[in-house]
Amino acid sequence: MDRRDATRRVTYSAVCTAIAVSVILISQFSPMRIVPLILASLAFYIAFVRCGVIYGAVTVAVSVIICFFVSGITTTFLFLCIVFAPYALIAFFMRKLSYRVMWQAVVRLAVTAAFFAVCFVVMVLLVDYIAGTSLMTLIEKIGKVWAGLIIVVAALPVDFFFTYASEKIIRLLK
């Protein structure tokens, strides 16, 4: 790697970190705590695609550390660590899978659905353990399977938006 390429990677990583931290701050201090985090995930994904796994991981690590120091262990921090930061890495490895080819779309949807289902279980356990709330009673009223299915189906459009937006943004960066 030559000096110019290293400088470009560091610059992309720093810009993506700044964008992610800005979105995290907006998320932390606005009524919508979870929705803006998809943009932080998009910044992480761009760092992975343009700079590689190492610089992408540095971008994620720095953003998560800053999020922790700004907010502590809050909803924003938990969703960033459990859902959106890992999702950027999974999306990076699935970037060759397109929704335009049927078998690739099925594989991508299956992986995304499995990921969001695991995230749902982890978040329910953490919220129940850390916050001490009785979220499980609400889930038990409608059933664990139905609650998980509702969350997964509601989260799948996130992957559609993410894929579309990331393709457009990366095309503009070239």
Residue pairs with C-beta under 8 A, 6 or more apart in sequence:
1 9
9 50
9 51
9 52
9 55
10 55
12 46
12 47
12 50
12 51
12 55
13 47
13 51
13 55
13 56
13 58
13 59
16 43
16 44
16 46
16 47
16 51
16 59
17 43
17 47
17 59
17 62
17 63
19 39
19 40
19 43
20 40
20 43
20 44
20 59
20 63
21 63
21 66
21 67
23 36
23 37
23 39
23 40
23 43
24 37
24 40
24 63
24 66
24 67
24 70
24 71
24 76
24 80
25 70
26 36
27 33
27 34
27 35
27 36
27 37
27 40
27 76
28 67
28 70
28 71
28 74
28 76
30 36
33 74
33 75
33 76
33 79
34 75
34 76
34 79
37 76
37 79
37 80
37 83
37 84
38 84
38 158
38 161
38 162
40 63
40 80
40 84
41 84
41 85
41 87
41 88
41 91
41 162
42 88
42 162
42 165
42 166
42 169
43 59
43 63
44 56
44 59
44 60
44 63
44 84
44 85
44 88
44 89
45 56
45 88
45 91
45 92
45 162
45 166
46 166
46 169
46 170
46 173
47 55
47 56
47 59
47 60
48 56
48 59
48 88
48 89
48 92
49 56
49 92
49 95
49 166
49 170
50 170
50 173
51 59
53 92
56 88
56 89
56 92
60 85
60 88
60 89
63 80
63 85
64 77
64 80
64 81
64 85
67 76
67 77
67 80
68 77
71 77
73 130
78 123
78 126
78 127
78 130
79 123
82 119
82 122
82 123
82 126
83 116
83 119
83 123
86 115
86 119
87 115
87 162
90 111
90 112
90 115
91 159
91 162
91 163
91 166
94 108
94 111
94 112
95 166
96 104
97 104
97 105
97 107
97 108
98 104
98 105
98 108
99 105
99 108
99 160
99 163
108 159
108 163
109 156
109 159
112 155
112 156
112 159
113 152
113 156
116 151
116 152
116 155
116 156
117 148
117 151
117 152
120 147
120 148
120 151
120 152
121 148
124 135
124 136
124 139
127 133
127 135
128 134
128 135
128 136
139 147
142 150
